[in-house]
Amino acid sequence: MTLLKWPRRHSQAQEEESQLLQLFNSLNEVVLLLDKQHQVQFVNQYWEVITGIPVEQTLGRMFSDFLHPEEIPSWSQLLNKITPRQHENIWFRLISASGELRWCEMRIQSVNKDQPYPLSATLCDITPQVRNEEVRHASHRSLQSLVDRLPAMLYRSRNNASWSMEYVSEGCELITGYSAESMLNQSQVSLGSIIHPDDATRVWDDVQQALETISPFDIHYRLTRADGTEVSVQDKGRGLYSGSGMVLGVEGILLLTGKS
């Protein structure tokens, strides 16, 4: 009777294994099993989707074979850290069959709670997110470079008598003779301290009136530069407000209009 039942149990096990494989292959992330030599013992079909490398050409190979060479030291360091009952996360670049780099995030851990190997891992393709972030950083760098090349001083300040700077562009030095770093948060000098004394009260009053009416301002006044010379500037700006209408600060641009 036992012999007669064996084929049925064997057939049932094959069916369960087939269903499990079908489940893994339906996932939109890679599932991996690595042995003690860090060779790929199992990988689902999504691996081929993101890398273009067939499963049969992946099995038995070292996982590091698919990494960008610069990622291998980090990968080796990660493997040395893994212990049972603990998982690790890592970002790295894979080299696809076409030579394209794919950014991935992996979560890896031991299969068993009492021994480090084998290792199971899930791997997500995060290339689109990384590319979007790179584009944003590149755009920011381009914008910052443009701002710093302008023959003008862009600023954001607090609404106080010193006009304490929270941001100031590199054009600050062209206009005032002071570096941007020296004017940030009144580290060495404030805008208020270099406005000509005869103009300071008018500047304050004109800006406050604009803030009260939530209007932009466009005013002219004199500054005393770091070398003691006087220059005339045009200050065009507006207030920054909270959702409740409270004044949070002032932002604007200073343009050089003449020298005394």
C-alpha positions in Angstrom: 0.0 0.0 0.0 2.8 2.4 0.8 4.4 1.8 -2.6 1.1 2.5 -4.3 0.7 5.8 -2.4 4.2 7.1 -3.2 3.6 8.2 -6.8 0.6 10.2 -5.6 2.6 12.0 -2.9 5.4 12.6 -5.4 3.0 14.0 -7.9 1.5 16.3 -5.3 5.0 17.6 -4.3 5.7 18.3 -7.9 2.5 20.2 -8.3 3.2 22.3 -5.1 6.7 23.0 -6.4 5.3 24.1 -9.7 2.8 26.4 -8.0 5.5 27.9 -5.8 7.7 28.6 -8.9 4.7 30.2 -10.6 4.1 32.4 -7.6 7.8 33.6 -7.5 7.7 34.3 -11.3 4.6 36.4 -10.9 6.4 38.9 -8.6 7.6 42.3 -9.9 10.8 42.0 -8.0 13.7 39.6 -8.1 13.9 36.7 -5.6 17.3 35.1 -5.1 18.9 32.2 -3.2 22.7 32.3 -2.7 24.8 29.5 -1.3 27.9 29.7 0.9 30.1 30.6 -2.1 27.6 33.4 -3.0 26.6 31.5 -6.2 23.0 31.9 -7.4 21.1 28.8 -6.7 17.7 30.2 -7.5 16.4 33.3 -9.3 12.9 34.1 -10.6 12.0 35.3 -14.1 11.9 39.0 -13.1 15.7 38.9 -13.1 15.6 38.6 -16.8 13.1 41.5 -17.1 15.5 44.0 -15.4 18.9 42.6 -16.6 18.1 40.9 -19.9 20.1 37.9 -18.7 18.3 34.5 -18.9 17.8 32.6 -15.7 19.7 29.6 -17.0 22.7 31.8 -17.7 22.6 33.1 -14.1 22.3 29.9 -12.1 25.6 28.7 -10.6 27.4 32.0 -11.2 28.8 34.3 -8.5 26.3 37.1 -7.8 29.3 39.6 -7.9 29.7 38.7 -11.6 26.7 40.9 -12.3 27.8 43.9 -10.2 29.5 47.0 -11.5 33.2 46.7 -10.4 33.0 49.7 -8.1 30.2 48.0 -6.1 32.2 44.8 -5.3 33.9 46.2 -2.2 30.6 47.3 -0.7 29.1 43.9 -1.6 32.0 42.0 0.1 31.6 44.2 3.2 27.9 43.5 3.3 28.4 39.7 3.2 30.9 39.9 6.1 28.2 41.7 8.2 25.4 39.2 7.7 24.5 37.0 10.7 21.4 34.8 11.4 18.3 36.6 12.5 19.4 39.8 10.9 18.7 41.4 7.5 20.8 44.0 5.6 19.9 46.5 2.9 22.1 47.7 0.1 21.9 49.8 -3.1 24.1 48.9 -6.0 24.5 48.9 -9.8 24.0 45.8 -11.9 25.3 45.5 -15.4 22.6 44.3 -17.8 23.1 42.2 -20.8 23.1 45.3 -23.0 25.7 46.9 -20.8 23.2 49.4 -19.3 23.6 50.1 -15.6 20.5 49.3 -13.4 20.3 50.7 -9.9 18.8 48.2 -7.5 17.9 47.9 -3.8 18.5 44.6 -2.2 17.2 43.2 1.1 19.2 40.1 2.1 19.1 37.7 5.1 19.9 34.1 6.1 17.3 31.5 5.3 17.8 29.7 8.6 17.8 31.3 12.1 20.8 29.2 13.4 23.2 29.4 10.5 24.3 32.1 8.0 23.8 30.2 4.8 22.0 29.9 2.4 21.0 33.5 1.9 17.7 34.7 0.5 17.3 38.1 -1.1 14.8 40.3 -2.8 15.9 42.9 -5.3 14.0 45.9 -6.6 14.8 48.0 -9.7 15.1 51.6 -8.6 16.7 53.0 -11.7 13.8 55.4 -12.6 13.8 56.9 -9.1 17.6 57.3 -9.1 17.5 58.9 -12.6 14.8 61.3 -11.6 16.9 62.3 -8.5 20.0 62.7 -10.7 18.0 65.0 -13.1 16.8 67.1 -10.1 20.3 67.4 -8.8 21.7 68.3 -12.2 18.9 70.9 -12.7 19.6 72.4 -9.2 23.3 72.6 -10.0 22.6 74.3 -13.3 20.3 76.8 -11.7 22.7 77.5 -8.9 25.5 78.0 -11.4 23.3 80.4 -13.3 22.4 82.3 -10.2 26.0 82.6 -9.0 27.1 84.0 -12.4 24.5 86.8 -12.4 25.9 90.3 -11.8 23.4 90.7 -9.0 22.7 89.6 -5.4 19.8 87.3 -4.8 18.8 87.0 -1.2 16.4 85.8 1.4 16.4 87.6 4.7 14.6 87.8 8.0 12.3 90.8 8.5 14.4 92.6 11.1 16.4 95.9 11.2 19.6 94.1 10.3 18.0 92.2 7.3 19.8 89.1 8.6 20.5 86.9 5.5 19.3 83.3 5.4 20.5 82.9 1.8 22.6 85.1 -0.4 24.1 84.4 -3.9 27.7 84.7 -4.9 26.9 88.0 -6.6 26.9 89.5 -3.1 30.7 90.1 -3.4 30.3 92.1 -6.6 27.6 94.3 -5.1 28.9 94.8 -1.5 32.5 93.7 -1.5 31.7 91.1 1.1 31.6 87.3 0.5 28.3 85.5 0.7 29.6 83.5 3.7 30.4 86.6 5.7 26.8 87.9 5.3 24.9 84.7 6.1 23.2 84.9 9.5 25.2 88.1 10.3 28.3 85.9 10.7 30.5 89.0 10.0 28.3 91.7 8.6 24.6 92.3 7.9 22.9 94.1 5.0 21.3 96.5 7.4 24.7 97.6 8.7 25.9 98.7 5.3 22.8 100.6 4.1 23.6 104.3 4.1 22.4 105.8 7.4 20.4 108.5 5.5 18.5 105.8 3.6 18.1 103.1 6.3 14.8 104.4 7.8 13.2 105.0 4.4 14.2 101.5 3.2 12.6 99.9 6.4 9.4 101.9 6.0 9.0 101.2 2.3 9.5 97.4 2.8 7.1 97.3 5.8 4.4 99.1 3.8 4.8 96.6 1.0 4.6 93.7 3.4 1.5 95.0 5.0 -0.3 95.3 1.7 1.2 92.0 0.4 2.8 93.9 -2.5 6.2 93.7 -4.2 8.7 96.5 -3.5 11.1 98.3 -5.8 13.4 100.7 -4.0 16.7 102.5 -4.5 19.3 103.3 -1.9 23.0 103.5 -1.1 25.3 100.9 0.3 28.8 101.2 1.8 31.0 98.5 0.4 33.7 96.6 2.2 36.4 99.0 0.8 34.5 102.1 2.1 33.1 103.2 -1.3 29.5 104.0 -1.7 27.3 102.4 -4.4 23.7 102.9 -5.5 21.5 99.8 -5.8 18.0 98.8 -6.8 16.3 96.4 -4.5 13.3 94.5 -6.0 11.6 92.0 -3.7 8.6 90.7 -1.9 7.5 89.2 1.4 7.4 85.5 2.4 4.2 84.6 4.3 2.8 81.7 6.2 -0.6 80.1 5.5 -2.1 82.4 8.1 -0.5 85.5 6.5 2.3 86.0 9.0 5.5 87.5 7.5 8.2 84.9 7.5 10.9 86.9 5.7 11.8 88.8 2.6 13.4 87.7 -0.7 14.6 89.8 -3.6 17.4 90.8 -5.9 19.9 93.7 -5.5 21.2 95.3 -8.7 24.1 97.7 -9.0 22.9 101.0 -10.5 25.9 103.3 -9.9 29.0 104.2 -7.9 29.6 107.4 -6.0 
